Amino acid sequence: MNLQRVVTFLNRYEVDFLDSLGKDALFSTGIKISRAKLIAWLVDFMEQLRINGRGIKSKRDFENRILEVLGQNLKSEVSPHQPR
């Protein structure tokens, strides 16, 4: 695997959120997960969902694209309700 270093600027809330995820994992599993690993996993997940950048001009566009794709994936995984 060819890893590349990426520098990013996050605000305090975003850093605190990543730290909270890492602490939750540490306290519940005993395994430390770094901020960099969490960000890499998010990128991998977006790739698995086949999220692309077409038509995205804002954060809101990006959020809507993710929600749209997640909604489609959930619908395809959930079987129709069978009446009793």
C-alpha positions in Angstrom: 0.0 0.0 0.0 1.4 3.4 -1.0 0.5 5.8 1.7 0.5 9.6 1.1 0.7 12.3 3.7 -2.3 14.7 3.6 -2.4 17.9 5.7 -5.8 19.1 6.6 -7.2 22.0 8.7 -10.1 21.1 11.0 -11.9 23.4 13.4 -12.0 22.6 17.1 -15.4 20.9 16.9 -14.2 18.6 14.1 -11.1 17.6 16.0 -13.1 17.0 19.2 -15.5 14.8 17.2 -12.7 12.7 15.9 -11.1 12.5 19.3 -14.5 11.4 20.8 -14.8 8.6 18.2 -11.3 7.5 19.1 -12.0 7.6 22.8 -15.2 5.7 22.5 -13.4 3.0 20.6 -10.5 2.9 23.1 -12.8 2.6 26.1 -15.1 0.1 24.5 -12.5 -2.1 22.8 -9.2 -1.2 24.3 -7.9 -0.3 20.8 -6.7 3.2 20.0 -7.8 4.6 16.7 -6.0 7.7 15.4 -7.6 10.7 13.8 -5.8 9.8 10.6 -7.2 6.3 10.6 -10.7 7.5 11.1 -10.4 10.0 8.2 -8.9 7.2 6.0 -11.9 4.9 6.9 -14.3 7.7 6.0 -12.7 8.1 2.6 -12.7 4.3 2.1 -16.4 4.3 3.0 -17.3 7.1 0.5 -15.4 5.1 -2.2 -17.4 2.0 -1.3 -20.6 4.0 -1.6 -19.4 5.2 -5.0 -19.8 8.8 -4.0 -18.6 11.1 -6.8 -18.1 14.8 -7.1 -20.5 15.5 -10.1 -22.7 18.5 -9.4 -21.3 19.1 -5.9 -20.7 22.8 -5.3 -21.2 23.0 -1.5 -21.2 21.1 1.8 -24.9 20.8 1.5 -24.7 19.2 -2.0 -22.2 16.7 -0.6 -24.4 15.9 2.4 -27.4 15.4 0.2 -25.4 13.1 -2.1 -24.3 11.0 0.8 -27.9 10.8 2.2 -29.3 9.9 -1.2 -26.8 7.1 -1.7 -27.3 5.8 1.8 -31.0 5.8 1.3 -30.7 3.8 -1.9 -28.4 1.3 -0.2 -30.7 0.9 2.7 -33.7 0.3 0.5 -31.9 -2.4 -1.5 -30.8 -4.2 1.7 -34.2 -4.1 3.5 -36.8 -6.6 2.4 -40.4 -5.5 2.0 -42.5 -5.8 5.1 -44.6 -9.0 5.0 -48.1 -8.6 6.5 -49.0 -11.2 9.2 
